[in-house]
Amino acid sequence: ARASIASLLPFVNVPVLSASPSPERVTTAMPHGTTQGAGLNEFVRRSIGFATKPVPADVVRALTRYVGTDTCAVSGTLTVTWDDNDESSSLSAGDSLSVAFAQCSEVAGSSVNGVMGMSLATVSITPTVQDITGSMSFQALAMLDQRFGLTLNGGLGFRLTDTLLTNGIDSLGTYSVGGGGLTAVATGGFADTFSYRAGYSVTERDFSPSMPGIATTEAITANGRFGSAALGGDLDLATQTPFKSTYFTTDADVFPTEGQMTATGLDNTRIGLTATKTSLVQMDVCDDGDGVWEATKMVDWDWLFP
């Protein structure tokens, strides 16, 4: 159960991980995906935002390359190198981005260090909708949270869409591991090495309000196979219903209150995780592969993150 949830963490933020009240998910809705946050999903959007907004006057340009450095909210920096391959001075298909994180901390207790590269396949940008696809690669990209550390190597494909609404922004991030594979070394609460097989995919859909009194929502899915060194084998994840969290910035506790996922292991043994309207998760177990749940118990979300 812990490995199943932990395998999502390189891609998205699980709200229950955060200290009250999930500060890294408190975002400001702006055009072109310029949300501010602390996880991979947010850093990717911030990097693309460098190329979708007017280039600042202090940005260095050499031929078709733009280089700019931003100070992160708490400490550290991130430096974005944008190769404008068609010299259009706007983000377009065929462009590439390289992002170097230097102890970049957007939220107290978290940081990112290392290099992330992006190659863009399609780009569609209007005043209200941004839709970008491509691939990304990681070179010892280290993400540290208050309870977890992750170091990524490898690559994956992505699609990012952001739609500006009258009361906020609707964002969808889809990440899919290709044939080259991806590995993540986890430290802290759940020490393990995850090897993601081709086709493993994660999606995160967020609504970030731009005015007070409206709830933030987040929905996460995961499907596909990954290997766990700690378990000595592979698990196949299947999301029946997205894990969804709905909360306000003043909420003391944040955790998914909807969603269901199953993980299938050796000889068709399975575990099911179902969110409830409380802080508890229903855990069902099939330990003989016959497709029938043999045991059920309730655990707290925090139990999944020792």
N, C-alpha and C positions, 0 to 999 in steps of 0.2 A: 504494500500500500504506500509506504513512504517512497520507495523508488519510483513508483508511477507518478506521484505528484512532483517529486524532485526533478524528474526528467523534463518537466515543462519550464523550469526556472530559467534556463538560458534564454528563452524566447520571450517570456511574458512575466509580469508581476502578479503574484498571487496575493491578494489583499491581506490575507490573514498573517502574512509574514511581517507586516509593517507594524511599527509602534503606533499608538493612537495619534491621530485618526487617519492612518494611511497617507502620510503627507506627500509621498511621491506620486500619488494618483490625483492630487489636487492640481488641476491644470487650468490654463487660461486658453479659451477658445479663440483662435486667430486663423486667418486664411492660410492656406498652403501648409497645413500641418506643423505649425511652429509651436507645438505644445511643449511644455517644460516638464521633465520628469527625470527618473534616475535609472530606468531599465533599458535594455537593448531596444525595445520597441520605440521608446521615446528618443533615444540617442540617434537612431536611424532617421527619424523625422527631423530632428534638429539639424542633422548634417545636411539633409536634402534642403531644408529651409534656407541654408546658407546660399544655395544656388537659385532658389526660387524668389528670393527677395532682391531688391536693388543692391548691387554690390557696394559695400561701404567704401568711403573714400580712402581709408587707410589700408585696404586690401592690396597686396602686391600682385601685379600682373606681369607675367613673362610669356610673351607670345600668346599661346592659347591656354595658359594655365593661370588660375587664380589661387592665391594662398592667403588664408586669414586665420587668426588665432582669437578664440573667445575665452574669457575667464568664466569658469564654472561658478555656480551660485554660492557654494561654500568655500571651495578652494580648488586649486589646480586649473588646468587649461585643456582645451581641445583645439587642435589645428586641422583645418579642412583644406585639402588640396583638390581643386576642381579642374579637371582637364576638359575644356570646352572644345571638343574635337572638330566641330563644324564652324567654330568661330562665330556662333550666332549670338553670343553674350546672353543666352538664355538656356535653361536646362532642356536637353533634347536627347532622343535615342542615340546611343553610341557614346555618350559622355561617360566619364568615370569620376568617382570620388574616392579619396583616401582620407581617413580620419585617424589622427594620432592622439590618443588620450594620455595625458600626463597627470596622474593622480587626480582625475577630474571627479569632484564630489558635488553633486547637485542637491543631495540631502545628507544631513549630518549622519555619520556612521556608515556611509556607503561611498564607494569610489570605483572608477574604471581606469584601467591602465592597459596600453597596448595599441595595436593597429587593426583597423577594420577597413576593408576595401569594398567598393560597390561599382558594378558595371551595369548601366541602364539599357534595357531592351526597348521599352516603350515609355513614352511620356505624354500625358494629356493633362493640360492645366488650363482651367477657366477661372473666372473670378470666384466661383463657388465650389468647384470640384477639382480635386487633384487625384490622378490615377497614374501610378508609376509601377513598372515591373522591372525585374532584373535579377542579378545574382550578387552575392556578397561573400567575402572570404575573411577569415580571422587568423591572425598571427599572434598567438599567445595573448589573446585579449582576456584580461583578468577583471572580473566584476566581483566586488566585495560588498556584502550587505551586513547588517547587524548580526545576522544569524547564519550567514551562508557565504561561501566563496566559490566562484566558478572560473575556470580557465578554458577558453575555447580555441580549437584549432580545426581548420577545415572550411567548408563552405556550404551554402544553401541558396535556393531561389526564393524570391519574395515578391509580394504584391502589396502595395500600400495605397489605400484610398482614403481621402478625407473630404467630407461634404460639409460645407458651411451652412448651418440652419439659422433660423431667426433667433433661437435661444441657446445656441451652442454649436458644437462640432461633433459630427459622427465620424469615427475613425475605424478602419478595418485593416489589420495587418495579418497577412498570411505568409507563413514560412514553411518551405518544403525542402527536405534533404535530398540531394541528388546522388548520382553514382559515385562521386568522389568521397562521400561520407563526411561525418562531423563527429568530433569527440569533445567531451566536456569532463574535466576533472573537478569534482566537487569536494570541498572541504567544509569543516564546521559541523553543523547539526547532522548532516547525512553524508559521510565521506564515501565517495564512490567514483568510478570512472564509467561514464556513459558513452557507448558507441552507437550512434544513430544510423539505422539502416536506410537505404534508399526508399523514399516514399513516406518516411515519417514526417508528419505535418502538424503544425500548431496554428490556430487562429486566435486573435484577440480582437473583439469588437468593443469599442468604448463610446460612450456619450459623455462629453465634458461640457457642462453648462457654462454659459457666459454671463449669467445673472444669478443673484442669490435666490434661495428658496426652491431651486430645482435640483433633483437628485442626480448624482453621477452614477452611471451604470458601467459594468464591465462583464463581458461574456467570453469564456475561454473554452476551446475544444482542443483535443489532441487525438490523433489517430496514427497507427503504424507501429513498427517494431523498433526496439532499441535493446542493446545489450548492457547488462549491469555486471561489472567485475565483482562487486560484493556478493551478488546472488549467484554468480557463476553460470549465467545463461541469459536468454532473451525473454522479453515480455512483449505481447501485442496489445496495444491500447485501442479501445474503441469507445468513442463518446456517443452515448445515446441522447443526452440532453446537455447543452452547454452549461458549464458552471457559471452562474450569474450572481453578481454582487450588485446591490443597490444601496447607496448610502449618501449622506450629506457630510460636509466637511466638519460638522460639529459632532458626528457620531463617535462614541468612545471605542466601539469595537466594529471591525469590518471583516466579514467573511462571506463566502458564497452561501446563499440560501436556496438556490435551485441548482439542479444538475445531477447527471449520473454518468459514470464511466466504469467500464470493465477492463481488467487486465488479465490476459490469458497466458499461462506459462506452460511448462512441460506436461505432456500427456493430457492437455485440455483442462488442467486445473485452472480455476478462475477466482478472482476476487472482484467484488463490486463495491463501488463507493458512491453513495447517494447523499447529496446535501439535504439538510432539513431547514426549517424556518428558524432554527436555533443555532447555537454554536457547535452543535453535535453533527457528526457524520455517521450515517448508517453503513456498516461494513458487513458484506455478505461473503461467505466462503464456500466454494465447491472444491473439495480436496480429493475427489476421486474421478473427476473428468466426466461424470454422467450428466452434467448440465443442470443438476438440481442443487440448490443452496442447502448445505448441510448445517451451517451455523450462521448466526447473525449477532452482532453486538454494536453498541453505540460508542463512538470515541469522539473526543474533542478535536477540533481542527488543529489546535496546538500540539496534540499528540503526534500528528503527522510530521511535525517539524521539531525534532528533539534538539 
